[in-house]
Amino acid sequence: MKTIATFFAVILFASNSMAASQCAELKKELQAMQKAQAQIMASLVNNHETFASSLEEYSTTVQTAKGSAVKAVSKEMDQSAQAFRTRGVQGKKMATQLNAATGDLLARVASCLN
């Protein structure tokens, strides 16, 4: 009977050690996920800025052309550039909030696993 109790104690200890190892790996994966998410969001936000800059460059080119119709298109392009910049600012805010929420989730999961 004592041998069976010892056997179960060894299995329980091994099981807890394995769970701790799995938890440590889970923490690493969650941290990697957070890093990747931040990079993806930054890339998306940067795309908005790049597009806005491109529109402004086109606008400058069109402004040097002749005719009132061309100048009207130029004005619309400037408005589009501003709209995309606004979307970029909103994207930055969203990325910051999402990153904070992910960090909070990571902290709560980590505390549960300790």
Backbone as CSV, one residue per row, in Angstrom:
resi,resn,N_x,N_y,N_z,CA_x,CA_y,CA_z,C_x,C_y,C_z
1,MET,0.819,-1.177,0.000,0.000,0.000,0.000,0.871,1.252,0.000
2,LYS,1.969,1.219,0.779,2.882,2.353,0.832,3.523,2.577,-0.531
3,THR,3.810,1.505,-1.274,4.405,1.603,-2.593,3.451,2.289,-3.561
4,ILE,2.163,1.976,-3.484,1.164,2.602,-4.353,1.065,4.094,-4.050
5,ALA,1.072,4.449,-2.781,0.997,5.862,-2.395,2.219,6.613,-2.921
6,THR,3.386,6.007,-2.803,4.608,6.624,-3.317,4.513,6.779,-4.833
7,PHE,4.009,5.762,-5.505,3.851,5.808,-6.955,2.948,6.968,-7.368
8,PHE,1.799,7.111,-6.681,0.891,8.207,-7.009,1.522,9.570,-6.694
9,ALA,2.296,9.645,-5.655,2.977,10.898,-5.320,3.972,11.276,-6.408
10,VAL,4.699,10.297,-6.935,5.661,10.553,-8.009,4.925,10.995,-9.266
11,ILE,3.824,10.341,-9.603,3.044,10.721,-10.788,2.485,12.129,-10.627
12,LEU,1.964,12.448,-9.460,1.424,13.783,-9.205,2.524,14.829,-9.338
13,PHE,3.694,14.564,-8.782,4.820,15.495,-8.883,5.226,15.686,-10.343
14,ALA,5.313,14.608,-11.101,5.684,14.685,-12.516,4.628,15.447,-13.299
15,SER,3.386,15.227,-12.970,2.290,15.919,-13.645,2.362,17.422,-13.387
16,ASN,2.622,17.817,-12.144,2.741,19.235,-11.806,3.949,19.863,-12.493
17,SER,5.047,19.140,-12.574,6.232,19.654,-13.255,5.959,19.841,-14.734
18,MET,5.242,18.889,-15.323,4.914,18.999,-16.724,3.984,20.191,-16.947
19,ALA,3.024,20.382,-16.071,2.095,21.502,-16.196,2.845,22.819,-16.084
20,ALA,3.794,22.905,-15.185,4.581,24.135,-15.043,5.384,24.405,-16.302
21,SER,5.940,23.359,-16.880,6.695,23.495,-18.124,5.779,23.975,-19.250
22,GLN,4.589,23.401,-19.330,3.630,23.801,-20.354,3.197,25.253,-20.148
23,CYS,3.019,25.651,-18.895,2.630,27.023,-18.592,3.726,28.004,-18.998
24,ALA,4.962,27.642,-18.755,6.076,28.507,-19.135,6.115,28.669,-20.650
25,GLU,5.877,27.589,-21.356,5.848,27.643,-22.819,4.678,28.493,-23.301
26,LEU,3.539,28.357,-22.630,2.366,29.153,-22.976,2.651,30.644,-22.803
27,LYS,3.328,30.993,-21.734,3.701,32.394,-21.502,4.555,32.914,-22.658
28,LYS,5.534,32.115,-23.062,6.415,32.516,-24.168,5.618,32.712,-25.454
29,GLU,4.693,31.811,-25.711,3.878,31.915,-26.919,2.999,33.154,-26.884
30,LEU,2.421,33.450,-25.746,1.584,34.641,-25.619,2.412,35.915,-25.805
31,GLN,3.620,35.929,-25.291,4.491,37.091,-25.468,4.872,37.267,-26.936
32,ALA,5.155,36.165,-27.601,5.479,36.225,-29.028,4.275,36.700,-29.829
33,MET,3.094,36.246,-29.446,1.873,36.666,-30.108,1.665,38.170,-29.954
34,GLN,1.911,38.666,-28.761,1.744,40.099,-28.517,2.718,40.908,-29.371
35,LYS,3.958,40.456,-29.466,4.959,41.151,-30.283,4.553,41.166,-31.749
36,ALA,4.116,40.032,-32.241,3.700,39.928,-33.645,2.494,40.819,-33.909
37,GLN,1.569,40.823,-32.991,0.377,41.657,-33.132,0.756,43.131,-33.199
38,ALA,1.656,43.554,-32.355,2.093,44.956,-32.350,2.760,45.320,-33.677
39,GLN,3.558,44.408,-34.221,4.218,44.666,-35.498,3.218,44.752,-36.636
40,ILE,2.235,43.881,-36.626,1.215,43.892,-37.669,0.408,45.185,-37.613
41,MET,0.010,45.567,-36.424,-0.770,46.799,-36.280,0.053,48.018,-36.693
42,ALA,1.309,48.060,-36.336,2.170,49.185,-36.730,2.288,49.253,-38.243
43,SER,2.406,48.110,-38.866,2.493,48.063,-40.322,1.220,48.598,-40.972
44,LEU,0.087,48.206,-40.447,-1.180,48.683,-40.995,-1.315,50.195,-40.846
45,VAL,-0.919,50.706,-39.703,-0.983,52.151,-39.463,-0.032,52.878,-40.412
46,ASN,1.164,52.354,-40.591,2.130,52.976,-41.500,1.628,52.995,-42.938
47,ASN,0.857,51.987,-43.322,0.300,51.962,-44.673,-0.610,53.155,-44.926
48,HIS,-1.366,53.543,-43.918,-2.239,54.720,-44.070,-1.409,55.974,-44.323
49,GLU,-0.351,56.142,-43.581,0.498,57.318,-43.744,1.153,57.327,-45.126
50,THR,1.603,56.192,-45.561,2.223,56.095,-46.883,1.228,56.462,-47.979
51,PHE,0.023,55.964,-47.856,-0.984,56.272,-48.861,-1.314,57.759,-48.863
52,ALA,-1.443,58.354,-47.691,-1.724,59.787,-47.606,-0.597,60.598,-48.251
53,SER,0.629,60.216,-48.003,1.765,60.918,-48.605,1.759,60.786,-50.122
54,SER,1.413,59.620,-50.608,1.331,59.408,-52.061,0.256,60.303,-52.678
55,LEU,-0.871,60.380,-52.026,-1.938,61.244,-52.534,-1.488,62.703,-52.592
56,GLU,-0.771,63.142,-51.589,-0.278,64.525,-51.585,0.709,64.764,-52.727
57,GLU,1.543,63.791,-52.994,2.483,63.925,-54.110,1.735,64.037,-55.445
58,TYR,0.731,63.200,-55.628,-0.076,63.290,-56.840,-0.761,64.656,-56.927
59,SER,-1.250,65.118,-55.802,-1.927,66.406,-55.768,-0.998,67.529,-56.210
60,THR,0.225,67.514,-55.727,1.206,68.535,-56.105,1.459,68.489,-57.610
61,THR,1.559,67.301,-58.141,1.779,67.144,-59.577,0.602,67.690,-60.373
62,VAL,-0.597,67.367,-59.948,-1.791,67.810,-60.660,-1.949,69.330,-60.565
63,GLN,-1.562,69.916,-59.435,-1.687,71.371,-59.257,-0.858,72.141,-60.276
64,THR,0.217,71.600,-60.739,1.058,72.286,-61.716,0.491,72.179,-63.121
65,ALA,-0.484,71.308,-63.304,-1.127,71.177,-64.614,-2.099,72.342,-64.807
66,LYS,-2.619,72.493,-66.013,-3.503,73.609,-66.322,-4.954,73.159,-66.329
67,GLY,-5.809,74.114,-66.090,-7.241,73.851,-66.166,-7.883,73.762,-64.800
68,SER,-9.105,74.303,-64.707,-9.813,74.323,-63.429,-10.252,72.932,-62.985
69,ALA,-10.537,72.043,-63.916,-10.951,70.683,-63.565,-9.826,69.946,-62.841
70,VAL,-8.608,70.178,-63.299,-7.463,69.519,-62.681,-7.285,70.020,-61.249
71,LYS,-7.499,71.317,-61.049,-7.357,71.870,-59.701,-8.444,71.330,-58.769
72,ALA,-9.616,71.073,-59.283,-10.699,70.497,-58.474,-10.331,69.082,-58.035
73,VAL,-9.740,68.329,-58.958,-9.298,66.968,-58.615,-8.218,67.036,-57.549
74,SER,-7.341,68.025,-57.683,-6.272,68.198,-56.706,-6.844,68.452,-55.315
75,LYS,-7.869,69.271,-55.238,-8.498,69.562,-53.945,-9.103,68.285,-53.347
76,GLU,-9.751,67.489,-54.185,-10.334,66.228,-53.715,-9.252,65.267,-53.223
77,MET,-8.135,65.274,-53.906,-7.029,64.404,-53.488,-6.493,64.842,-52.131
78,ASP,-6.397,66.146,-51.906,-5.957,66.653,-50.597,-6.931,66.230,-49.501
79,GLN,-8.226,66.307,-49.814,-9.235,65.891,-48.831,-9.131,64.391,-48.547
80,SER,-8.870,63.623,-49.577,-8.699,62.180,-49.386,-7.475,61.888,-48.529
81,ALA,-6.406,62.634,-48.776,-5.182,62.447,-47.978,-5.470,62.718,-46.512
82,GLN,-6.212,63.789,-46.237,-6.543,64.116,-44.844,-7.421,63.018,-44.228
83,ALA,-8.349,62.503,-45.010,-9.219,61.428,-44.507,-8.403,60.182,-44.162
84,PHE,-7.449,59.849,-45.018,-6.608,58.688,-44.724,-5.724,58.926,-43.511
85,ARG,-5.249,60.164,-43.334,-4.451,60.471,-42.134,-5.296,60.312,-40.881
86,THR,-6.529,60.775,-40.957,-7.435,60.637,-39.813,-7.642,59.163,-39.489
87,ARG,-7.819,58.355,-40.527,-7.973,56.923,-40.312,-6.703,56.330,-39.695
88,GLY,-5.561,56.837,-40.112,-4.299,56.365,-39.535,-4.195,56.678,-38.056
89,VAL,-4.620,57.900,-37.677,-4.601,58.287,-36.258,-5.541,57.384,-35.462
90,GLN,-6.709,57.123,-36.027,-7.653,56.222,-35.362,-7.072,54.812,-35.258
91,GLY,-6.369,54.386,-36.304,-5.725,53.071,-36.273,-4.663,52.986,-35.189
92,LYS,-3.899,54.089,-35.025,-2.885,54.116,-33.964,-3.529,53.983,-32.596
93,LYS,-4.637,54.695,-32.397,-5.350,54.619,-31.108,-5.852,53.202,-30.872
94,MET,-6.418,52.619,-31.915,-6.932,51.263,-31.792,-5.800,50.279,-31.512
95,ALA,-4.683,50.441,-32.188,-3.544,49.555,-31.972,-3.044,49.665,-30.537
96,THR,-3.003,50.897,-30.016,-2.558,51.102,-28.634,-3.511,50.429,-27.650
97,GLN,-4.812,50.596,-27.886,-5.805,49.974,-27.004,-5.747,48.450,-27.090
98,LEU,-5.613,47.941,-28.307,-5.542,46.493,-28.498,-4.288,45.921,-27.859
99,ASN,-3.191,46.625,-27.988,-1.943,46.163,-27.386,-2.042,46.173,-25.860
100,ALA,-2.667,47.206,-25.313,-2.848,47.276,-23.861,-3.744,46.138,-23.371
101,ALA,-4.810,45.871,-24.118,-5.712,44.786,-23.737,-5.007,43.439,-23.806
102,THR,-4.185,43.249,-24.812,-3.433,42.008,-24.934,-2.434,41.872,-23.787
103,GLY,-1.774,42.983,-23.450,-0.838,42.974,-22.319,-1.537,42.621,-21.024
104,ASP,-2.727,43.176,-20.845,-3.510,42.866,-19.647,-3.889,41.390,-19.620
105,LEU,-4.318,40.878,-20.757,-4.677,39.459,-20.838,-3.471,38.587,-20.532
106,LEU,-2.346,38.938,-21.077,-1.114,38.182,-20.829,-0.776,38.196,-19.341
107,ALA,-0.898,39.350,-18.714,-0.590,39.449,-17.279,-1.544,38.590,-16.453
108,ARG,-2.827,38.609,-16.814,-3.799,37.813,-16.053,-3.577,36.317,-16.255
109,VAL,-3.286,35.913,-17.481,-3.015,34.500,-17.738,-1.749,34.075,-17.003
110,ALA,-0.728,34.923,-17.047,0.527,34.599,-16.368,0.311,34.457,-14.866
111,SER,-0.509,35.345,-14.285,-0.736,35.245,-12.847,-1.530,34.000,-12.497
112,CYS,-2.407,33.587,-13.361,-3.179,32.351,-13.124,-2.283,31.124,-13.207
113,LEU,-1.265,31.219,-14.043,-0.396,30.056,-14.241,0.671,29.924,-13.175
114,ASN,0.912,30.990,-12.428,1.945,30.923,-11.379,1.458,30.198,-10.162
